[in-house]
């Protein structure tokens, strides 16, 4: 409860402690009502009487009974009875809208993520993006049959740039600091199109930890194409015995078993 410390305390309403207690007892019963804690002004003719609560689950809370009177009248009436937390009360964390609670990776298969119509990260597709990309209508992200209702605004691109550059794909990542060279000098580096291509690209090395990911040109890893270049293997020569057919004397076998004759005999294989 917020009160104005400059508001004077109305004496008539401040004196109505018994009226406030009786109304509280009638509302919640006697069991959860503890000692009287004091009175605070709410408006010029309204005050809040506070009573301790004995509820076990509400330590540090207090009953607040607001009483009020009309101008030029001494008849005090009860306006409201509520249970309010004090300075030592255990409270849940402040409520955060779902759009601010959402984290990368929360979206699952079949989930739909709504985008507000006034999302400042997006602008209509026919709006110029910036001086570099909007010299004429051809520079807009709009093609016949392939037009998008909205495209990234300058703010949206800045947000993405900061997030990517400061993330795991930027130069500050531990793997980048230990890399032998930067991604911009790697053969697996694929530059992005548009203005973001001046800083970012995609990794196409299937063995790299950032494969299929957006990385900055000054990022790096140990899978750099020129980190260690293995020389091609030397051909292995095997000794081969070469036989000269001209130096082989033809042999023939006689009809008698075990008999081998020289030139007078018929060569093998002839009838």
Secondary structure by P-SEA (a helix, b strand, c coil): cccccccccccccccaaaaaaaaaaaaccccccccccccccccccbbbbbbbbcccccccbbbbbbbbbcccccbbbbcbbbbbbcccccccccccccccccccccccccbbbbbccccccccccccccccccccccccccccccccccccccaaaaaaaaaaaaacccccccccccccccccccccccccccccccccbbbbcccccccccccccccccccccccccccccccbbbbbbbbbccccbbbbbbcccccccccccccccccc
